[in-house]
């Protein structure tokens, strides 16, 4: 049985737990925005100062995570009522995955700083461009699933993680290491491998978030 029963009602309530839910939603939307900006920075080779400013957005996500944890804890201490304990534990678990999304977006920005030239993903690998597009789509679908408690969207995200993301990312890395994909220089090869891995991990954390709509607390993150 899925863990969340009345998320929309929880958001409409007026207590610390509902405030924490609202902040988790803002946090997830912020991580999507951070991802879009990070990809753009990698593609367009913005100057390092601009990228360093963008990296500070990860601190916003970290602040949200700390505030959500604090509000969940305070909610249960003040109310002395554990009827919503499962929802609180699930929420704390979810913001850990959202925080990790920010970390990997920051890794993409680090890659943009280290890469000496503009990165045209389509030229490096058609498969990588497809993963990039799929990850952005999965951000949107994850936000929609959480907002509307849509188990079907969540189930689809879980079912397609390995087929669409994991297998393709692993194939890219294997092809680079085996020499089947030949690039102009070592920097391009390193960029391709690292970016494929970062996108895979971002997709995995989005899938972890989707599992909260489908699985019981002790199975969250398994797929």
DRENRO-34450 format. One line per 2 residues: number of its first residue (from 1); their letters; for each residue x, y, z of C-alpha. Coordinates in pm, 1 decimal, always signed. Last residue first. Example, Ala and Ser with C-alpha at 12.3 -4.5 7.8 and 13.67 -1.06 7.14 Angstrom:
2
2> SA> +1367.0:-106.0:+714.0; +1230.0:-450.0:+780.0 .
END
This chain:
223
223> XX> +1291.7:-41.1:-762.0; +1367.0:+25.6:-395.6 .
221> XX> +1384.0:+387.2:-276.1; +1092.9:+351.2:-33.7 .
219> XX> +1044.5:-11.4:+70.8; +1034.8:+36.7:+451.6 .
217> XX> +790.7:+326.6:+421.2; +535.0:+142.2:+208.7 .
215> XX> +563.4:+172.0:-170.1; +371.3:+354.1:-441.9 .
213> XX> +358.2:+727.2:-378.1; +688.6:+730.2:-189.3 .
211> XX> +845.4:+548.9:-484.5; +833.6:+864.0:-697.0 .
209> XX> +1096.4:+1030.7:-477.6; +1333.6:+738.7:-531.6 .
207> XX> +1270.6:+775.6:-905.3; +1379.8:+1138.8:-888.9 .
205> XX> +1691.2:+1024.4:-702.1; +1767.9:+773.2:-976.4 .
203> XX> +1719.0:+1031.8:-1251.2; +1974.9:+1259.2:-1085.7 .
201> XX> +2214.4:+965.2:-1053.5; +2184.6:+874.8:-1421.5 .
199> XX> +2231.8:+1236.7:-1527.5; +2549.2:+1257.6:-1321.3 .
197> XX> +2680.9:+932.0:-1469.7; +2623.3:+1041.0:-1830.4 .
195> XX> +2784.8:+1375.8:-1750.0; +3092.8:+1204.8:-1607.8 .
193> XX> +3137.8:+972.0:-1905.1; +3083.1:+1238.6:-2172.9 .
191> XX> +3300.5:+1496.9:-2000.0; +3582.6:+1247.2:-1957.8 .
189> XX> +3567.9:+1153.4:-2326.0; +3561.3:+1519.4:-2430.0 .
187> XX> +3862.0:+1596.5:-2212.6; +4049.7:+1296.0:-2351.9 .
185> XX> +4037.3:+1430.7:-2705.6; +3847.7:+1422.2:-3034.0 .
183> XX> +3609.1:+1145.3:-2943.2; +3587.1:+777.8:-3032.1 .
181> XX> +3293.0:+574.5:-2905.1; +3365.8:+203.7:-2949.8 .
179> XX> +3690.8:+258.3:-2757.3; +3604.5:+7.0:-2484.8 .
177> XX> +3598.7:+275.2:-2214.2; +3382.0:+508.8:-2422.6 .
175> XX> +3142.7:+231.6:-2521.9; +3109.2:+107.4:-2163.3 .
173> XX> +3028.9:+458.6:-2038.8; +2764.9:+511.8:-2306.3 .
171> XX> +2608.8:+169.9:-2244.2; +2587.5:+236.5:-1870.6 .
169> XX> +2398.1:+560.1:-1936.5; +2160.3:+383.7:-2175.3 .
167> XX> +2091.2:+98.3:-1933.2; +2029.6:+330.0:-1639.6 .
165> XX> +1808.6:+588.2:-1811.5; +1540.1:+444.9:-2038.7 .
163> XX> +1522.4:+77.2:-1942.5; +1640.4:+110.1:-1583.6 .
161> XX> +1415.2:+399.8:-1487.4; +1115.3:+294.3:-1696.2 .
159> XX> +915.5:+101.7:-1434.7; +976.0:+354.8:-1157.6 .
157> XX> +867.1:+652.5:-1366.7; +560.6:+461.7:-1489.0 .
155> XX> +464.1:+368.2:-1132.5; +489.8:+732.1:-1025.3 .
153> XX> +271.1:+847.1:-1314.2; +15.7:+583.9:-1219.0 .
151> XX> +32.6:+672.1:-849.7; -77.5:+1031.1:-908.7 .
149> XX> -79.8:+1202.7:-570.4; -156.9:+1526.0:-758.1 .
147> XX> +140.0:+1734.6:-639.9; +373.3:+1436.5:-599.8 .
145> XX> +293.7:+1295.3:-944.8; +313.0:+1634.4:-1115.6 .
143> XX> +649.1:+1714.8:-955.7; +778.6:+1371.9:-1056.4 .
141> XX> +647.0:+1415.3:-1410.7; +817.3:+1751.3:-1453.3 .
139> XX> +1150.2:+1627.7:-1316.9; +1113.7:+1314.8:-1529.1 .
137> XX> +1081.5:+1525.8:-1843.0; +1405.0:+1705.2:-1754.5 .
135> XX> +1572.4:+1366.7:-1704.3; +1437.7:+1240.0:-2036.4 .
133> XX> +1581.7:+1533.6:-2229.9; +1927.9:+1474.7:-2081.2 .
131> XX> +1899.6:+1100.7:-2144.8; +1810.7:+1164.1:-2510.9 .
129> XX> +2104.6:+1402.1:-2545.3; +2330.4:+1129.7:-2403.1 .
127> XX> +2203.5:+879.1:-2659.6; +2287.2:+1117.5:-2944.8 .
125> XX> +2642.9:+1133.2:-2816.0; +2925.2:+1386.1:-2826.2 .
123> XX> +2784.9:+1596.4:-3109.4; +2438.3:+1617.1:-2953.0 .
121> XX> +2592.9:+1718.5:-2620.9; +2759.7:+2024.6:-2766.0 .
119> XX> +2998.1:+2120.6:-2487.9; +3176.2:+2453.4:-2524.0 .
117> XX> +3542.8:+2421.3:-2444.9; +3791.0:+2376.8:-2160.2 .
115> XX> +3570.3:+2156.4:-1939.3; +3670.5:+2206.0:-1575.3 .
113> XX> +3426.1:+2487.9:-1499.0; +3137.9:+2314.2:-1678.0 .
111> XX> +3220.4:+1992.5:-1492.4; +3195.0:+2180.1:-1162.8 .
109> XX> +2854.7:+2305.1:-1280.0; +2746.5:+1945.6:-1349.2 .
107> XX> +2866.2:+1849.8:-1000.2; +2650.4:+2132.2:-859.1 .
105> XX> +2351.3:+1974.2:-1033.4; +2456.0:+1649.0:-868.0 .
103> XX> +2449.4:+1806.5:-521.8; +2114.8:+1975.4:-586.0 .
101> XX> +1954.7:+1643.5:-676.8; +2105.8:+1503.0:-355.8 .
99> XX> +1905.5:+1758.1:-156.7; +1588.5:+1634.9:-328.6 .
97> XX> +1673.2:+1279.0:-225.5; +1720.0:+1383.2:+138.2 .
95> XX> +1398.3:+1584.5:+108.6; +1207.7:+1262.8:+39.7 .
93> XX> +1326.5:+1078.1:+350.3; +1221.0:+1366.6:+576.8 .
91> XX> +881.8:+1363.2:+405.9; +845.8:+986.9:+447.6 .
89> XX> +921.5:+1014.2:+816.6; +660.0:+1287.8:+857.5 .
87> XX> +398.4:+1099.3:+657.9; +455.9:+787.3:+867.8 .
85> XX> +434.1:+989.9:+1190.5; +96.3:+1143.2:+1106.7 .
83> XX> -86.5:+968.7:+1393.7; +214.3:+1035.4:+1617.4 .
81> XX> +54.1:+1296.5:+1839.4; +259.2:+1479.9:+2101.2 .
79> XX> +154.0:+1792.9:+1914.7; +455.1:+2004.2:+2014.5 .
77> XX> +723.4:+1736.9:+1977.5; +565.5:+1594.4:+1662.4 .
75> XX> +549.0:+1928.0:+1483.2; +892.6:+2034.0:+1608.4 .
73> XX> +1053.4:+1733.1:+1441.0; +872.8:+1793.1:+1111.8 .
71> XX> +950.2:+2165.7:+1126.1; +1320.5:+2112.3:+1188.8 .
69> XX> +1353.2:+1852.7:+912.7; +1177.8:+2081.9:+665.5 .
67> XX> +1395.8:+2377.0:+767.8; +1717.6:+2178.3:+722.4 .
65> XX> +1609.2:+2058.5:+378.7; +1505.6:+2407.3:+271.2 .
63> XX> +1844.7:+2543.8:+376.3; +2020.6:+2272.2:+174.4 .
61> XX> +1814.7:+2363.9:-133.4; +1908.5:+2729.6:-93.4 .
59> XX> +2273.6:+2629.6:-46.9; +2258.8:+2446.3:-379.4 .
57> XX> +2170.2:+2779.1:-536.1; +2522.2:+2886.6:-443.4 .
55> XX> +2648.6:+2689.5:-742.1; +2486.6:+2947.3:-971.6 .
53> XX> +2715.4:+3218.3:-836.3; +3017.0:+2996.2:-900.8 .
51> XX> +2892.4:+2942.6:-1256.7; +2865.7:+3315.6:-1319.2 .
49> XX> +3216.1:+3366.5:-1180.3; +3349.5:+3085.8:-1399.2 .
47> XX> +3230.3:+3236.6:-1724.2; +2942.8:+3064.3:-1900.8 .
45> XX> +3038.6:+2767.1:-2116.1; +2711.8:+2753.7:-2314.4 .
43> XX> +2639.0:+2382.4:-2285.5; +2763.7:+2332.2:-1932.1 .
41> XX> +2594.7:+2650.5:-1808.6; +2268.5:+2553.9:-1978.3 .
39> XX> +2277.4:+2212.1:-1810.1; +2331.1:+2378.6:-1472.6 .
37> XX> +2049.0:+2629.1:-1526.1; +1800.9:+2355.5:-1616.8 .
35> XX> +1908.8:+2147.1:-1316.9; +1878.6:+2441.8:-1077.0 .
33> XX> +1524.7:+2508.9:-1201.9; +1432.8:+2146.4:-1136.8 .
31> XX> +1594.9:+2162.6:-791.4; +1391.0:+2475.3:-715.1 .
29> XX> +1070.5:+2294.2:-803.9; +1161.4:+2012.6:-563.9 .
27> XX> +1245.0:+2258.0:-285.4; +920.1:+2447.1:-336.6 .
25> XX> +734.4:+2116.4:-295.0; +939.5:+2032.0:+14.0 .
23> XX> +853.0:+2376.3:+152.0; +481.1:+2309.9:+116.4 .
21> XX> +515.8:+1974.2:+288.6; +707.8:+2135.8:+575.1 .
19> XX> +433.0:+2394.8:+612.5; +179.8:+2110.0:+631.7 .
17> XX> +386.2:+1950.6:+907.9; +417.7:+2280.5:+1092.1 .
15> XX> +44.1:+2338.1:+1104.6; -225.6:+2496.1:+890.4 .
13> XX> -381.1:+2227.4:+674.2; -421.1:+2273.1:+299.5 .
11> XX> -90.0:+2097.0:+224.8; -198.7:+1803.1:+440.7 .
9> XX> -527.7:+1782.8:+253.8; -332.4:+1756.7:-71.3 .
7> XX> -107.5:+1491.9:+78.7; -397.6:+1275.7:+188.8 .
5> XX> -298.5:+910.9:+166.4; +78.1:+896.4:+134.5 .
3> XX> +235.8:+560.5:+218.6; +128.5:+352.4:-76.8 .
1> X> +0.0:+0.0:+0.0 .
END
